[in-house]
C-alpha cells in the first residue's frame, strides 16, 4: 500500500532538496505570494521536470500559488522555487489577485438575487 503524497512530501526532505536543487525560498522571484495568480505561457517540453510539467498543465487558467501547492502536495516554499525557474524561462506569468475593491458589493448581489427570485 502506498503512502499519500502529502506524507511523501513531508517525510522526505531529501526529495524536496533535489526538487529545488537545494535552493531556499528566498531565491524565488520577488512578488510571488500565496495569492499571486500563475498562468502558463507554454506547454511542457520533453525532459521537463514532472512537477514543472504539472504546473504548466494545470495553469492553463489562473491558479494561485496556494492552490498549486495544494494540488502538487508540496510545501509553498518548494513551489515558489519551481515557479521562479518557470518564470525565469518565461514559461509562466504572474498576475495580481483581484483586489477586494474590484469585487461587487455583497449587499448589491443579495438584492439582485432576491429580485431574481421574485420573478
FENKA-V751645 format. One record per helix or strand. SS is the DSSP state (A for helix, B for strand). FROM is the first residue (numbers start at 1). TO is the last residue. If there is no record, write none. Layout:
ss=SS from=FROM to=TO
ss=SS from=FROM to=TO
This chain:
ss=A from=5 to=11
ss=A from=13 to=19
ss=A from=25 to=27
ss=B from=37 to=40
ss=A from=50 to=58
ss=B from=63 to=64
ss=A from=65 to=72
ss=A from=76 to=88
ss=B from=92 to=95
ss=A from=100 to=102
ss=A from=106 to=118
